[in-house]
Amino acid sequence: MLHLILQERVQAAVQAVLPDVTAAALASVQVLPATDPRFGDLQCNALMGLAKQRRLNPRQLATEVVARLDVADLCAPVEIAGAGFLNFRLLPAAVAHVLGSAAAAQLFCPPTATPRTVVIDFSSPNVAKPMHVGHIRSTGIGDALQRIFRRLGHRVISDNHLGDWGTQFGKLIIGWQRHLDPAALAADPIAELERLYKVVNAACDADPAVLEAARHELVKLQQGDPANLAIWQEMIRLSKVQFDSVYGRLGVRFDHTLGESFYNPQLAGVVSDLLASGVARESAGAIAVFSERRPELPPKEDPLLVQKDGEWVDVPALIQKGDGGFNYTTTDLATIDYRLKNWAPAEILYVVDDRQSGHFRSLFHVFHRWQPGAATHTRLRHIGFGKILGDDGKPFKTRSGDTIRLVDLMDEAEVRALKVVTEKRPELPEPQKVEIARIVGLGAVKWQDLLPNRESDYQFSWDKMLALQGNTSPYVQYQYTRATKVVRDSGGIPTATGDLELPHAAEIVLAKHLLAFGQTLEKVAEECRPNFLCNYLYELASTFSRFYEACPVLKPEIIGVTRTTRLVLCQLTAQVLREGLDCLGIEVSEVM
């Protein structure tokens, strides 16, 4: 793509001016989309940083770099702005040439030259509980990220860290033993398991003897009692049937599903290592990691300290309870250790809601104290997100106040989409309408969830979600269908397109937007924000719509290179919309 060609030339010019520049400093010289179209199409602001490091005049450095820069075949004379910005205005002929090359190769986003291994931990539902509406956030964001990293050529390892261990299973086992309804279990296993938990949980609150019995059954499970293990394993099996059904409908796949229980054999060793290394110590019968109170680490940046009554006091990370039990921190430490030893990732992403930010700050801090060398080759990142709100601005729930099951949300989306499809296209066969409704309904749910800044709460709206206008999935899907229909009705594009021409303003705007696809994916991966891609695709769909109105394609008088160029633009728009939506886990339909 043009930005990469320009970037290589700018880097070569920088190296000519600064022969001793380091590889890292040279890699920081990047050509990116201009923040304001008034200043051009692309820009480079890295020269100011280089100049500051070397105590040079940044504008003088920019002038010397531009003097060594030959880009006359790609853009108008380079403009130096401000303290040393380089602004590039692409030539229509250069855009047309690259567009033609991309069309011939069917490649708008070449794989990265520096692939890395990325572990993505997402979704992570709890066994014996129904997946609810909140799970769409971690599942959708995590799946989009794994798709985008793969599309860029990175090695991705996705892991669904199931909640399949813990104190709740003592209560569930009691419920299974005393209150199980086999017919209800056969009809709806997760609903029955949820009922059992509620029954026993209420009994535990009312009668300490029931709570003690649940604790006893949990200990038996932890010690490997065959009967309790069999019940626990059946709960996991039944839960995975539900999970697989939901993931199948959403088109989500995982490389691994290693639940909390997988790491149980490692937990005692983790605690021993932390004690032996001096990172953890005994306190009141428990074992915890306390703040080192290092002078170089400001107290407000130390996750193991909190301010109380004007003083900084310890909030230690507990890794073993006084009764010998372990907790989430212990399991998560073992999980990181396992992933580093077995997968050697450059990055581990945890797609978990923002309410867990304190836990992850503490977890990463403790892990780096335990294994300080890991920080040099593996980056740990919490990819947090906000809540889904209803019309009342409160967490999205049913009218009765119950949490909405994810399967019910998907069903409702498909039903509502089918109503719209039936109204718009009553002549279509019923099976085709149902399939379009599935694609549109599930795509709309995903888009509405991925569109906001992931760290923000957002208000769920059925009407906005399924609208055929505005920044919605149905609108983008429709523009894909429109573009493919043009190409299909044309009878096809000549195999050898030759040189394309872009004399019309709408053509050049669309072409430039298409060429920004790869940069957009790179930006999404860098900041783990799928909303960047949503906005890019919406802008592309809107730009194509304006092009479609301004530039006829199939009229008899549109012939030769004009017709070919416009058909190529339609074809490439469809390709990028399809690939971009696929990166979000959203399907397309040839008919809408």
C-alpha positions, 0 to 999 in steps of 0.5 A: 500500500502507498503508506508503506511505500512512502514510509520506506522512502522516508525511513531511507531519507532519515537514514541518509541524513542520520547515518547512525540512527538506530533500528528502533528509532528508524522503525518509529518513523511511520507514515499514518493517515492525516488527522485532518484531511485539509492537510493532506492524505498522509503525514509523518510526525516522527521527525520531531521526536528524533530531533528532540533526542539529538537536540536538533532543530526539528524543522531543519531536520525535516527540511534535510529529510525532504531534500533526500526524499524522492516521492514525485511519482506518488504525491505532490511536493511534500509540505513541512508544517509546524515544527516538523510535520511532513504532509503528503497529498497523494496523486490520483495516478499513484492511487489508481496504480496501487488500486489496480495492483491491489485488484490484481493481487486481491490484497489490500492488507499484506501480512506483517513482516514481524509476526508475533505470538498473541494469546487472547483470553476471552469469553470465560463463562461459568459452568452451570450458569446460562451465558447472559447478555453481558457475555456478548461483550467479552466474546465479541471483542475477543473474537474480533481481536483474534480475527484481526490479529490473524488477518494481519499475519500474527500467530494467535492462541485463543483460550476460553478460561472457563469458570469450572472450579470454586466454592459454588460447586459444593452447593451445586453438588448438594443440590444435585444430591438432594433436589435434582429433577431428572426430567427438568435436567433432560429438558433444559440442563442449565436452567435446572442447574441454575435452579439447584444453585438458587435453592441451595444458596437460599438454604445455606443462608437460612441454615448453617448446617446446609452451608457446612454440608456444602463445604464438606462436599467441596472438600470431598471434590477437591480431594478427588472423591469419585462420586463428586468428581462424576457429578462435577464432570457431568455439570461441565459436560452439560455446560459445554453443550450450551456453550458450544451451541451459543458459540456455534451461532456466533461463529466463535472458535477457540484454540483451547478451553482450559478452565480454572480446574486445569491449573489446580495441580500447579497451585501449591507449587506457585505458592511455594515458589513465591514464598521461596523467592521472598515475594510472598510471606505468611500473615495471620495464617494466610499467605499474601504478597505485600507492597515493597514500598519501593521509593521509585514506585509512587504509592498511587501507582502501587496496586498493593497500596491504598490511601486511607485516612491520609496514609498509604496502607497495604492491600495485599494480594492473597494467594492462599487462604488461612484454611489452605484454599487458593483463589483467583489470583493463585489460579491466574498466576499459574495460568500466566506461568503455563502460557509463557512456558508452553506458548512463549507469547509476546503478548497476553490479552485479557478481555474482561470487564472494567470492574476487574481492572484492580485485580489485573493491576495487582495480578500483573504486578505480582507476576512481574515480581515473581518472574521479573524477566518475563516483562522483557519479552511478554506484555500483559494487557487487560482489555477492559470494557464497560456495561450494557445499559437499558433504556433506563440507563441501568444494566440491561435486564428483563422487565422482571429484573432478571439477567437476559440470557444470551440465547434469548437475545440472539433469538429476539434479534433474529425474530425482529430482523425477520420481520424487517426482511419480510416487510422489505422483501416479501417476495423472497422464499421463506428459507431465504428470508430466515437466513438473511434474518439470521445474518442481519440479526446476529450481525446487528447485535455484534455491531452495536456492541463493538461500535462504542469505545469499548471502555464506555457503557452503552445503551442497548437499542433494538430500533437503532441496531436494526436500522437500515440507515446510519452507523449500523451493521444492516446499512454496511451489509446492504452496501456490500450487497449493492456493490456485489450486485453491480459487479454481478449485473455487469457480467464481470470485470475484464481479467486484464484491467490495464491502467485505471483512471480516477478523474471524478472526485467521488472515485478518488475519495473512494479509492483512497478510503479503500487503501486505508484498510490495512492501516485501520486493521493495524491501528485496531490491533495496536490499541485493541479497539474494534470500534475503529474498524466499525467506523472505517467500514461505515465511512467506506459504506457511506463513501461508496453510496455517494460514489454510486449516486455520483458515478453511474457504472452500468449505463450504456454510455459508460464504456472503456476505462471509465467503466472498468475503473468503476467496476473495479471500485465496486468489486474492491469495495465489496471485498473490503466490506466483506473482509472487514465485517468478517474481522468483526465476526459478521457475515454478509448476504448477496441478497438483502 
